[in-house]
Amino acid sequence: MRSSGLGGITQNSQLITPCLPVRQANSRLNMAEQPYSEKVMDHFLHPRNVGEIPDASGIGTVGNPVCGDVMKMYIKVENDIIVDVKFKTFGCGAAISTSSMITEMVKGKTIAIALAISNKAVAEALGGLPAIKLHCSVLAEQALRSALADYYKKIGKDSSAFEAKEDAHGH
């Protein structure tokens, strides 16, 4: 892991996250002080399905320059089933956690089931999110929908069913 300095960026081979000074980060990760559930913290500290799929069936990128969250989701589809899904997220712990959780929720599922997963379902699967962080679950849903739309465009099908719902990511 390398750091560009205190308050800068820490990067491992697959994930880029904002970095806090060690003392501040340690105190913020103390579960007793956190408004986050254990599941949110687990998915933040040990995100699942991080990375890229070189031969992805669809790729979706969404972000909001106001808060700085950017999510890129890769899906591999075979016979209408999402057989693999990976993500790269630049953002806060809630953004990383929701990205990780949605990949777990859709892996091995049909496109129809994946399409039915809402941002509320993602937040609930994580044991809830603070109200100020609910926009992260919206972004995760939009990243998935964007990847599904890209897949449908590539195979020549109507992608309008996957278009992102009205943007609730405002600040």
Secondary structure, DSSP 8 states (H G I E B T S, - for coil): -EESSTTSEEE-SS-EEE---HHHHHHHT-GGG-SS-HHHHHHHHS-SSBS--TT-SEEEEEE-TTT--EEEEEEEEETTEEEEEEEEEES-HHHHHHHHHHHHHHTT-BHHHHHH--HHHHHHHTT---GGGHHHHHHHHHHHHHHHHHHHHHTT---GGGS--S-----
